[in-house]
Amino acid sequence: MTEEYLPDVYLRLRSRFPTVAAALDSLGEATASAGGLDERTQRLVKLGIAIGASAEGAVRSNTRRALAAGASPEEVLQVAVLAITTRGFPAAVAAFSWIEEVLTAGT
């Protein structure tokens, strides 16, 4: 993932608190290796969690990361559709729009 998609506030926080950033990176690596899910599946799961939290930045980030890990646009969009019955239609539609914007920007 390139830094062109990282929000300035995120980069400033990492720069100002490098020890915290390093700890966060280590935690991410530890959680990623804690089970049998491949990176693609992990990214789709994280996308679903981001949708559940209505976290726009995380939805966008995990959309990009899922695509980079080999998920298809159709699979990523299905995660938003699956959220309808668990998170509700408005949250799913919002996530769908954020995902579409990422997909459109990538073309």
MOPAC internal coordinates of N, CA, C and O (Angstrom, degrees):
PM7 1SCF
backbone

  N    0.0000 0     0.00 0     0.00 0    0    0    0
  C    1.4556 1     0.00 0     0.00 0    1    0    0
  C    1.5205 1   108.30 1     0.00 0    2    1    0
  O    1.2310 1   120.93 1   -46.89 1    3    2    1
  N    1.2886 1   115.82 1   133.11 1    3    2    1
  C    1.4516 1   120.03 1  -179.28 1    5    3    2
  C    1.5197 1   110.11 1   -89.86 1    6    5    3
  O    1.2310 1   121.41 1   -19.45 1    7    6    5
  N    1.3252 1   114.90 1   160.55 1    7    6    5
  C    1.4576 1   119.96 1  -179.31 1    9    7    6
  C    1.5213 1   113.05 1   -75.95 1   10    9    7
  O    1.2310 1   119.82 1   173.01 1   11   10    9
  N    1.3526 1   117.95 1    -6.99 1   11   10    9
  C    1.4606 1   119.00 1  -179.18 1   13   11   10
  C    1.5244 1   112.21 1   -63.23 1   14   13   11
  O    1.2310 1   119.59 1   158.56 1   15   14   13
  N    1.3277 1   118.39 1   -21.44 1   15   14   13
  C    1.4548 1   121.55 1  -179.21 1   17   15   14
  C    1.5270 1   112.85 1   -98.07 1   18   17   15
  O    1.2310 1   120.25 1   173.69 1   19   18   17
  N    1.3109 1   117.13 1    -6.31 1   19   18   17
  C    1.4571 1   119.39 1  -176.12 1   21   19   18
  C    1.5264 1   110.19 1   -81.99 1   22   21   19
  O    1.2310 1   120.60 1   -50.82 1   23   22   21
  N    1.3305 1   116.46 1   129.18 1   23   22   21
  C    1.4681 1   119.64 1   179.78 1   25   23   22
  C    1.5320 1   111.23 1   -62.41 1   26   25   23
  O    1.2310 1   121.11 1   -34.75 1   27   26   25
  N    1.3050 1   115.49 1   145.25 1   27   26   25
  C    1.4620 1   120.81 1   179.60 1   29   27   26
  C    1.5225 1   112.30 1   -56.32 1   30   29   27
  O    1.2310 1   120.14 1   139.58 1   31   30   29
  N    1.3196 1   117.35 1   -40.42 1   31   30   29
  C    1.4647 1   120.30 1  -178.65 1   33   31   30
  C    1.5352 1   110.19 1   -62.88 1   34   33   31
  O    1.2310 1   120.24 1   142.57 1   35   34   33
  N    1.3117 1   117.16 1   -37.43 1   35   34   33
  C    1.4656 1   121.18 1   177.38 1   37   35   34
  C    1.5326 1   110.35 1   -64.73 1   38   37   35
  O    1.2310 1   120.64 1   134.92 1   39   38   37
  N    1.3165 1   116.38 1   -45.08 1   39   38   37
  C    1.4635 1   120.48 1   179.22 1   41   39   38
  C    1.5291 1   111.22 1   -64.45 1   42   41   39
  O    1.2310 1   120.28 1   141.22 1   43   42   41
  N    1.3305 1   117.07 1   -38.78 1   43   42   41
  C    1.4720 1   120.23 1   178.06 1   45   43   42
  C    1.5208 1   110.98 1   -65.44 1   46   45   43
  O    1.2310 1   120.22 1   138.49 1   47   46   45
  N    1.3236 1   117.18 1   -41.51 1   47   46   45
  C    1.4612 1   120.55 1   178.95 1   49   47   46
  C    1.5214 1   110.06 1   -62.32 1   50   49   47
  O    1.2310 1   120.26 1   135.24 1   51   50   49
  N    1.3362 1   117.11 1   -44.76 1   51   50   49
  C    1.4647 1   120.64 1   179.04 1   53   51   50
  C    1.5329 1   111.03 1   -62.44 1   54   53   51
  O    1.2310 1   120.71 1   141.24 1   55   54   53
  N    1.3200 1   116.24 1   -38.76 1   55   54   53
  C    1.4564 1   120.48 1  -179.82 1   57   55   54
  C    1.5283 1   111.84 1   -69.32 1   58   57   55
  O    1.2310 1   120.73 1   139.53 1   59   58   57
  N    1.3097 1   116.20 1   -40.47 1   59   58   57
  C    1.4665 1   120.73 1  -177.38 1   61   59   58
  C    1.5170 1   112.41 1   -74.84 1   62   61   59
  O    1.2310 1   120.34 1   148.68 1   63   62   61
  N    1.3449 1   116.96 1   -31.32 1   63   62   61
  C    1.4647 1   121.38 1  -177.45 1   65   63   62
  C    1.5310 1   110.12 1  -126.64 1   66   65   63
  O    1.2310 1   119.82 1  -111.43 1   67   66   65
  N    1.3264 1   117.95 1    68.57 1   67   66   65
  C    1.4682 1   120.65 1  -175.22 1   69   67   66
  C    1.5272 1   114.07 1   -62.38 1   70   69   67
  O    1.2310 1   120.12 1   148.45 1   71   70   69
  N    1.3138 1   117.37 1   -31.55 1   71   70   69
  C    1.4656 1   119.88 1   178.74 1   73   71   70
  C    1.5224 1   110.50 1   -67.26 1   74   73   71
  O    1.2310 1   120.83 1   138.51 1   75   74   73
  N    1.3278 1   116.02 1   -41.49 1   75   74   73
  C    1.4687 1   120.53 1   177.20 1   77   75   74
  C    1.5250 1   109.60 1   -64.82 1   78   77   75
  O    1.2310 1   120.17 1   136.96 1   79   78   77
  N    1.3291 1   117.28 1   -43.04 1   79   78   77
  C    1.4640 1   121.24 1   179.05 1   81   79   78
  C    1.5274 1   110.85 1   -60.52 1   82   81   79
  O    1.2310 1   120.56 1   137.50 1   83   82   81
  N    1.3303 1   116.53 1   -42.50 1   83   82   81
  C    1.4663 1   120.37 1   179.26 1   85   83   82
  C    1.5302 1   110.84 1   -64.86 1   86   85   83
  O    1.2310 1   120.39 1   139.60 1   87   86   85
  N    1.3271 1   116.86 1   -40.40 1   87   86   85
  C    1.4633 1   120.44 1   178.34 1   89   87   86
  C    1.5236 1   110.93 1   -65.07 1   90   89   87
  O    1.2310 1   120.65 1   139.31 1   91   90   89
  N    1.3242 1   116.37 1   -40.69 1   91   90   89
  C    1.4614 1   120.92 1   177.93 1   93   91   90
  C    1.5278 1   110.42 1   -63.19 1   94   93   91
  O    1.2310 1   120.56 1   136.80 1   95   94   93
  N    1.3265 1   116.53 1   -43.20 1   95   94   93
  C    1.4653 1   120.77 1   177.52 1   97   95   94
  C    1.5277 1   111.07 1   -60.73 1   98   97   95
  O    1.2310 1   120.51 1   136.81 1   99   98   97
  N    1.3333 1   116.63 1   -43.19 1   99   98   97
  C    1.4678 1   120.89 1   179.30 1  101   99   98
  C    1.5250 1   111.19 1   -64.23 1  102  101   99
  O    1.2310 1   120.48 1   138.95 1  103  102  101
  N    1.3270 1   116.69 1   -41.05 1  103  102  101
  C    1.4691 1   120.48 1   177.86 1  105  103  102
  C    1.5196 1   110.25 1   -62.81 1  106  105  103
  O    1.2310 1   120.25 1   137.57 1  107  106  105
  N    1.3313 1   117.13 1   -42.43 1  107  106  105
  C    1.4623 1   120.79 1   177.71 1  109  107  106
  C    1.5230 1   111.84 1   -60.04 1  110  109  107
  O    1.2310 1   120.44 1   137.39 1  111  110  109
  N    1.3215 1   116.77 1   -42.61 1  111  110  109
  C    1.4680 1   120.66 1   178.35 1  113  111  110
  C    1.5251 1   110.87 1   -65.37 1  114  113  111
  O    1.2310 1   120.45 1   139.41 1  115  114  113
  N    1.3234 1   116.74 1   -40.59 1  115  114  113
  C    1.4656 1   120.67 1   179.83 1  117  115  114
  C    1.5241 1   111.70 1   -65.36 1  118  117  115
  O    1.2310 1   120.31 1   136.94 1  119  118  117
  N    1.3278 1   117.01 1   -43.06 1  119  118  117
  C    1.4639 1   118.84 1  -179.41 1  121  119  118
  C    1.5275 1   110.91 1   -69.53 1  122  121  119
  O    1.2310 1   120.22 1   145.31 1  123  122  121
  N    1.3281 1   117.18 1   -34.69 1  123  122  121
  C    1.4691 1   120.41 1  -179.94 1  125  123  122
  C    1.5212 1   111.89 1   -65.87 1  126  125  123
  O    1.2310 1   120.36 1   149.01 1  127  126  125
  N    1.3139 1   116.91 1   -30.99 1  127  126  125
  C    1.4680 1   119.80 1  -177.77 1  129  127  126
  C    1.5250 1   112.81 1   -98.28 1  130  129  127
  O    1.2310 1   120.00 1  -170.47 1  131  130  129
  N    1.3229 1   117.60 1     9.53 1  131  130  129
  C    1.4641 1   121.20 1  -175.15 1  133  131  130
  C    1.5243 1   114.53 1   -80.48 1  134  133  131
  O    1.2310 1   119.60 1   174.31 1  135  134  133
  N    1.3182 1   118.38 1    -5.69 1  135  134  133
  C    1.4583 1   119.76 1  -177.32 1  137  135  134
  C    1.5088 1   111.55 1  -154.16 1  138  137  135
  O    1.2310 1   121.14 1    17.74 1  139  138  137
  N    1.3195 1   115.43 1  -162.26 1  139  138  137
  C    1.4541 1   120.87 1  -173.19 1  141  139  138
  C    1.5212 1   116.20 1   -99.07 1  142  141  139
  O    1.2310 1   119.56 1  -174.42 1  143  142  141
  N    1.3204 1   118.45 1     5.58 1  143  142  141
  C    1.4602 1   119.66 1  -178.30 1  145  143  142
  C    1.5254 1   110.75 1   -76.76 1  146  145  143
  O    1.2310 1   120.76 1   -44.00 1  147  146  145
  N    1.3257 1   116.15 1   136.00 1  147  146  145
  C    1.4609 1   119.46 1   175.24 1  149  147  146
  C    1.5250 1   109.17 1   -75.49 1  150  149  147
  O    1.2310 1   120.75 1   -10.93 1  151  150  149
  N    1.3414 1   116.16 1   169.07 1  151  150  149
  C    1.4648 1   120.59 1  -174.79 1  153  151  150
  C    1.5281 1   112.01 1   -60.90 1  154  153  151
  O    1.2310 1   119.94 1   139.69 1  155  154  153
  N    1.3269 1   117.73 1   -40.31 1  155  154  153
  C    1.4672 1   121.41 1   179.64 1  157  155  154
  C    1.5260 1   110.93 1   -58.50 1  158  157  155
  O    1.2310 1   121.04 1   131.80 1  159  158  157
  N    1.3254 1   115.61 1   -48.20 1  159  158  157
  C    1.4618 1   120.69 1  -179.66 1  161  159  158
  C    1.5257 1   110.69 1   -65.77 1  162  161  159
  O    1.2310 1   120.33 1   138.40 1  163  162  161
  N    1.3226 1   116.97 1   -41.60 1  163  162  161
  C    1.4653 1   120.15 1   177.34 1  165  163  162
  C    1.5200 1   110.90 1   -57.56 1  166  165  163
  O    1.2310 1   120.25 1   137.29 1  167  166  165
  N    1.3225 1   117.13 1   -42.71 1  167  166  165
  C    1.4627 1   121.01 1  -178.91 1  169  167  166
  C    1.5238 1   111.70 1   -66.93 1  170  169  167
  O    1.2310 1   120.05 1   142.41 1  171  170  169
  N    1.3208 1   117.51 1   -37.59 1  171  170  169
  C    1.4654 1   120.22 1   177.09 1  173  171  170
  C    1.5255 1   110.65 1   -67.02 1  174  173  171
  O    1.2310 1   120.41 1   140.55 1  175  174  173
  N    1.3364 1   116.82 1   -39.45 1  175  174  173
  C    1.4704 1   120.61 1   176.80 1  177  175  174
  C    1.5288 1   109.71 1   -63.64 1  178  177  175
  O    1.2310 1   120.57 1   133.25 1  179  178  177
  N    1.3334 1   116.51 1   -46.75 1  179  178  177
  C    1.4629 1   119.92 1   179.64 1  181  179  178
  C    1.5274 1   111.25 1   -62.24 1  182  181  179
  O    1.2310 1   120.38 1   144.39 1  183  182  181
  N    1.3229 1   116.87 1   -35.61 1  183  182  181
  C    1.4551 1   120.46 1   175.58 1  185  183  182
  C    1.5224 1   110.16 1   -61.51 1  186  185  183
  O    1.2310 1   120.22 1   135.49 1  187  186  185
  N    1.3092 1   117.19 1   -44.51 1  187  186  185
  C    1.4622 1   120.67 1   177.66 1  189  187  186
  C    1.5168 1   112.39 1   -61.17 1  190  189  187
  O    1.2310 1   120.65 1   139.75 1  191  190  189
  N    1.3187 1   116.37 1   -40.25 1  191  190  189
  C    1.4700 1   120.25 1   177.91 1  193  191  190
  C    1.5259 1   109.95 1   -64.99 1  194  193  191
  O    1.2310 1   120.56 1   137.21 1  195  194  193
  N    1.3331 1   116.54 1   -42.79 1  195  194  193
  C    1.4672 1   120.65 1   178.83 1  197  195  194
  C    1.5227 1   111.21 1   -61.69 1  198  197  195
  O    1.2310 1   120.77 1   139.05 1  199  198  197
  N    1.3340 1   116.14 1   -40.95 1  199  198  197
  C    1.4688 1   119.95 1   177.02 1  201  199  198
  C    1.5220 1   109.64 1   -62.70 1  202  201  199
  O    1.2310 1   120.29 1   136.14 1  203  202  201
  N    1.3170 1   117.06 1   -43.86 1  203  202  201
  C    1.4648 1   121.27 1   179.12 1  205  203  202
  C    1.5179 1   112.66 1   -59.86 1  206  205  203
  O    1.2310 1   120.79 1   148.62 1  207  206  205
  N    1.3187 1   116.09 1   -31.38 1  207  206  205
  C    1.4619 1   121.04 1   179.63 1  209  207  206
  C    1.5248 1   112.51 1   -89.69 1  210  209  207
  O    1.2310 1   120.16 1   177.76 1  211  210  209
  N    1.3347 1   117.30 1    -2.24 1  211  210  209
  C    1.4688 1   122.53 1  -174.59 1  213  211  210
  C    1.5259 1   111.27 1    51.67 1  214  213  211
  O    1.2310 1   121.31 1  -138.13 1  215  214  213
  N    1.3259 1   115.10 1    41.87 1  215  214  213
  C    1.4649 1   122.19 1  -178.41 1  217  215  214
  C    1.5290 1   108.76 1   -96.62 1  218  217  215
  O    1.2310 1   120.65 1   -85.90 1  219  218  217
  N    1.3250 1   116.36 1    94.10 1  219  218  217
  C    1.4590 1   120.99 1  -173.02 1  221  219  218
  C    1.5263 1   112.97 1   -55.60 1  222  221  219
  O    1.2310 1   120.01 1   132.35 1  223  222  221
  N    1.3152 1   117.58 1   -47.65 1  223  222  221
  C    1.4616 1   120.07 1  -179.51 1  225  223  222
  C    1.5132 1   112.23 1   -61.22 1  226  225  223
  O    1.2310 1   120.50 1   139.28 1  227  226  225
  N    1.3155 1   116.65 1   -40.72 1  227  226  225
  C    1.4637 1   120.95 1   179.75 1  229  227  226
  C    1.5221 1   111.06 1   -69.89 1  230  229  227
  O    1.2310 1   119.95 1   144.65 1  231  230  229
  N    1.3318 1   117.70 1   -35.35 1  231  230  229
  C    1.4649 1   120.61 1   175.72 1  233  231  230
  C    1.5264 1   109.41 1   -62.38 1  234  233  231
  O    1.2310 1   120.66 1   132.62 1  235  234  233
  N    1.3138 1   116.35 1   -47.38 1  235  234  233
  C    1.4717 1   120.21 1  -179.92 1  237  235  234
  C    1.5327 1   110.67 1   -62.81 1  238  237  235
  O    1.2310 1   120.67 1   132.66 1  239  238  237
  N    1.3233 1   116.33 1   -47.34 1  239  238  237
  C    1.4622 1   120.97 1  -178.56 1  241  239  238
  C    1.5245 1   111.42 1   -61.59 1  242  241  239
  O    1.2310 1   120.56 1   133.07 1  243  242  241
  N    1.3206 1   116.53 1   -46.93 1  243  242  241
  C    1.4641 1   119.07 1  -177.70 1  245  243  242
  C    1.5167 1   112.52 1   -73.28 1  246  245  243
  O    1.2310 1   120.21 1   156.05 1  247  246  245
  N    1.3265 1   117.20 1   -23.95 1  247  246  245
  C    1.4671 1   119.42 1   171.30 1  249  247  246
  C    1.5249 1   109.20 1   -63.87 1  250  249  247
  O    1.2310 1   120.70 1   129.24 1  251  250  249
  N    1.3362 1   116.26 1   -50.76 1  251  250  249
  C    1.4676 1   120.09 1   178.91 1  253  251  250
  C    1.5181 1   111.59 1   -59.84 1  254  253  251
  O    1.2310 1   120.73 1   137.52 1  255  254  253
  N    1.3068 1   116.22 1   -42.48 1  255  254  253
  C    1.4682 1   120.06 1  -178.02 1  257  255  254
  C    1.5293 1   111.81 1   -69.82 1  258  257  255
  O    1.2310 1   120.17 1   142.93 1  259  258  257
  N    1.3170 1   117.27 1   -37.07 1  259  258  257
  C    1.4668 1   119.90 1   177.20 1  261  259  258
  C    1.5230 1   110.47 1   -64.89 1  262  261  259
  O    1.2310 1   120.31 1   137.30 1  263  262  261
  N    1.3148 1   117.01 1   -42.70 1  263  262  261
  C    1.4631 1   120.67 1   177.70 1  265  263  262
  C    1.5239 1   110.49 1   -62.44 1  266  265  263
  O    1.2310 1   120.42 1   136.71 1  267  266  265
  N    1.3296 1   116.80 1   -43.29 1  267  266  265
  C    1.4654 1   120.99 1   179.15 1  269  267  266
  C    1.5266 1   111.83 1   -64.32 1  270  269  267
  O    1.2310 1   120.74 1   151.98 1  271  270  269
  N    1.3289 1   116.20 1   -28.02 1  271  270  269
  C    1.4668 1   121.05 1   179.86 1  273  271  270
  C    1.5265 1   112.32 1   -86.83 1  274  273  271
  O    1.2310 1   120.06 1  -177.79 1  275  274  273
  N    1.3308 1   117.49 1     2.21 1  275  274  273
  C    1.4599 1   120.29 1   174.61 1  277  275  274
  C    1.5096 1   116.53 1   108.14 1  278  277  275
  O    1.2310 1   119.66 1  -179.27 1  279  278  277
  N    1.3225 1   118.26 1     0.73 1  279  278  277
  C    1.4666 1   119.93 1   176.76 1  281  279  278
  C    1.5335 1   108.57 1   -72.23 1  282  281  279
  O    1.2310 1   121.03 1   -33.68 1  283  282  281
  N    1.3079 1   115.64 1   146.32 1  283  282  281
  C    1.4582 1   120.37 1   178.26 1  285  283  282
  C    1.5265 1   109.55 1   -85.89 1  286  285  283
  O    1.2310 1   120.32 1   -21.04 1  287  286  285
  N    1.3380 1   116.99 1   158.96 1  287  286  285
  C    1.4664 1   119.10 1   174.62 1  289  287  286
  C    1.5303 1   112.04 1   -55.65 1  290  289  287
  O    1.2310 1   120.22 1   142.38 1  291  290  289
  N    1.3235 1   117.18 1   -37.62 1  291  290  289
  C    1.4681 1   120.45 1   179.97 1  293  291  290
  C    1.5263 1   111.20 1   -63.98 1  294  293  291
  O    1.2310 1   120.04 1   140.92 1  295  294  293
  N    1.3354 1   117.53 1   -39.08 1  295  294  293
  C    1.4630 1   120.52 1   178.94 1  297  295  294
  C    1.5269 1   110.85 1   -66.93 1  298  297  295
  O    1.2310 1   120.78 1   138.25 1  299  298  297
  N    1.3129 1   116.12 1   -41.75 1  299  298  297
  C    1.4547 1   120.55 1   179.68 1  301  299  298
  C    1.5300 1   110.23 1   -63.82 1  302  301  299
  O    1.2310 1   120.43 1   135.31 1  303  302  301
  N    1.3148 1   116.79 1   -44.69 1  303  302  301
  C    1.4669 1   120.02 1   178.22 1  305  303  302
  C    1.5228 1   111.85 1   -64.50 1  306  305  303
  O    1.2310 1   120.34 1   146.50 1  307  306  305
  N    1.3262 1   116.96 1   -33.50 1  307  306  305
  C    1.4663 1   119.25 1   178.78 1  309  307  306
  C    1.5246 1   111.41 1   -64.07 1  310  309  307
  O    1.2310 1   120.25 1   147.68 1  311  310  309
  N    1.3232 1   117.13 1   -32.32 1  311  310  309
  C    1.4629 1   119.36 1   177.38 1  313  311  310
  C    1.5285 1   109.78 1   -59.75 1  314  313  311
  O    1.2310 1   120.30 1   138.68 1  315  314  313
  N    1.3179 1   117.02 1   -41.32 1  315  314  313
  C    1.4745 1   120.03 1   177.48 1  317  315  314
  C    1.5180 1   110.57 1   -64.92 1  318  317  315
  O    1.2310 1   119.82 1   137.87 1  319  318  317
  N    1.3127 1   117.94 1   -42.13 1  319  318  317
  C    1.4631 1   121.19 1  -179.91 1  321  319  318
  C    1.5282 1   110.69 1   -64.83 1  322  321  319
  O    1.2310 1   120.35 1   140.84 1  323  322  321
  N    1.3318 1   116.94 1   -39.16 1  323  322  321
  C    1.4630 1   120.46 1   178.22 1  325  323  322
  C    1.5244 1   112.28 1   -62.27 1  326  325  323
  O    1.2310 1   120.55 1   153.19 1  327  326  325
  N    1.3196 1   116.56 1   -26.81 1  327  326  325
  C    1.4617 1   120.66 1  -179.57 1  329  327  326
  C    1.5223 1   113.00 1   -69.04 1  330  329  327
  O    1.2310 1   120.13 1   162.66 1  331  330  329
  N    1.3210 1   117.36 1   -17.34 1  331  330  329
  C    1.4721 1   120.03 1  -177.82 1  333  331  330
  C    1.5183 1   111.32 1   -55.94 1  334  333  331
  O    1.2310 1   119.89 1   133.78 1  335  334  333
  N    1.3180 1   117.81 1   -46.22 1  335  334  333
  C    1.4700 1   119.95 1  -174.44 1  337  335  334
  C    1.5158 1   113.75 1   -81.99 1  338  337  335
  O    1.2310 1   119.92 1   164.44 1  339  338  337
  N    1.3391 1   117.77 1   -15.56 1  339  338  337
  C    1.4635 1   119.08 1  -179.73 1  341  339  338
  C    1.5206 1   113.40 1  -108.30 1  342  341  339
  O    1.2310 1   120.09 1   148.20 1  343  342  341
  N    1.3349 1   117.43 1   -31.80 1  343  342  341
  C    1.4590 1   121.04 1  -176.86 1  345  343  342
  C    1.5241 1   112.59 1  -110.34 1  346  345  343
  O    1.2310 1   121.23 1   156.59 1  347  346  345
  N    1.3276 1   115.24 1   -23.41 1  347  346  345
  C    1.4557 1   119.34 1   178.94 1  349  347  346
  C    1.5149 1   112.09 1   111.81 1  350  349  347
  O    1.2310 1   121.44 1   -26.12 1  351  350  349
  N    1.3129 1   114.85 1   153.88 1  351  350  349
  C    1.4610 1   121.65 1  -175.82 1  353  351  350
  C    1.5288 1   113.11 1   -61.22 1  354  353  351
  O    1.2310 1   118.71 1   133.65 1  355  354  353
  N    1.3386 1   120.06 1   -46.35 1  355  354  353
  C    1.4670 1   118.73 1  -178.63 1  357  355  354
  C    1.5311 1   113.08 1   -60.49 1  358  357  355
  O    1.2310 1   120.00 1   137.15 1  359  358  357
  N    1.3192 1   117.60 1   -42.85 1  359  358  357
  C    1.4661 1   120.41 1   179.43 1  361  359  358
  C    1.5211 1   110.71 1   -65.81 1  362  361  359
  O    1.2310 1   120.53 1   140.68 1  363  362  361
  N    1.3244 1   116.59 1   -39.32 1  363  362  361
  C    1.4613 1   120.33 1   179.67 1  365  363  362
  C    1.5284 1   111.02 1   -66.36 1  366  365  363
  O    1.2310 1   120.28 1   139.71 1  367  366  365
  N    1.3202 1   117.06 1   -40.29 1  367  366  365
  C    1.4641 1   120.49 1   179.06 1  369  367  366
  C    1.5276 1   110.43 1   -66.17 1  370  369  367
  O    1.2310 1   120.30 1   138.91 1  371  370  369
  N    1.3179 1   117.03 1   -41.09 1  371  370  369
  C    1.4669 1   119.83 1   177.43 1  373  371  370
  C    1.5229 1   109.74 1   -60.56 1  374  373  371
  O    1.2310 1   120.30 1   132.72 1  375  374  373
  N    1.3227 1   117.04 1   -47.28 1  375  374  373
  C    1.4615 1   120.81 1   179.57 1  377  375  374
  C    1.5248 1   110.85 1   -62.59 1  378  377  375
  O    1.2310 1   120.48 1   139.20 1  379  378  377
  N    1.3242 1   116.70 1   -40.80 1  379  378  377
  C    1.4610 1   121.44 1   178.11 1  381  379  378
  C    1.5295 1   110.16 1   -57.46 1  382  381  379
  O    1.2310 1   120.73 1   137.64 1  383  382  381
  N    1.3305 1   116.21 1   -42.36 1  383  382  381
  C    1.4702 1   119.28 1  -179.20 1  385  383  382
  C    1.5236 1   110.98 1   -68.02 1  386  385  383
  O    1.2310 1   119.61 1   140.13 1  387  386  385
  N    1.3310 1   118.34 1   -39.87 1  387  386  385
  C    1.4678 1   120.83 1   178.77 1  389  387  386
  C    1.5263 1   110.57 1   -64.90 1  390  389  387
  O    1.2310 1   120.88 1   139.02 1  391  390  389
  N    1.3293 1   115.93 1   -40.98 1  391  390  389
  C    1.4685 1   120.68 1   179.38 1  393  391  390
  C    1.5232 1   109.55 1   -65.16 1  394  393  391
  O    1.2310 1   120.51 1   134.52 1  395  394  393
  N    1.3216 1   116.63 1   -45.48 1  395  394  393
  C    1.4844 1   119.64 1   178.75 1  397  395  394
  C    1.5209 1   111.66 1   -58.75 1  398  397  395
  O    1.2310 1   120.16 1   141.27 1  399  398  397
  N    1.3293 1   117.29 1   -38.73 1  399  398  397
  C    1.4577 1   120.26 1   178.81 1  401  399  398
  C    1.5197 1   111.02 1   -63.51 1  402  401  399
  O    1.2310 1   120.20 1   139.51 1  403  402  401
  N    1.3260 1   117.22 1   -40.49 1  403  402  401
  C    1.4680 1   120.74 1   177.41 1  405  403  402
  C    1.5235 1   109.80 1   -65.43 1  406  405  403
  O    1.2310 1   120.56 1   135.86 1  407  406  405
  N    1.3345 1   116.53 1   -44.14 1  407  406  405
  C    1.4691 1   119.98 1   179.91 1  409  407  406
  C    1.5222 1   111.28 1   -63.12 1  410  409  407
  O    1.2310 1   120.41 1   139.80 1  411  410  409
  N    1.3033 1   116.82 1   -40.20 1  411  410  409
  C    1.4633 1   121.26 1   179.73 1  413  411  410
  C    1.5219 1   111.17 1   -67.84 1  414  413  411
  O    1.2310 1   120.34 1   140.17 1  415  414  413
  N    1.3219 1   116.95 1   -39.83 1  415  414  413
  C    1.4632 1   121.06 1  -179.48 1  417  415  414
  C    1.5223 1   111.08 1   -66.63 1  418  417  415
  O    1.2310 1   120.82 1   154.15 1  419  418  417
  N    1.3274 1   116.04 1   -25.85 1  419  418  417
  C    1.4545 1   120.04 1  -178.35 1  421  419  418
  C    1.5118 1   114.23 1   -81.86 1  422  421  419
  O    1.2310 1   120.41 1   174.21 1  423  422  421
  N    1.3318 1   116.83 1    -5.79 1  423  422  421
  C    1.4555 1   119.21 1  -178.75 1  425  423  422
  C    1.5041 1   112.48 1   -96.98 1  426  425  423
  O    1.2310 1   120.10 1   180.00 1  427  426  425

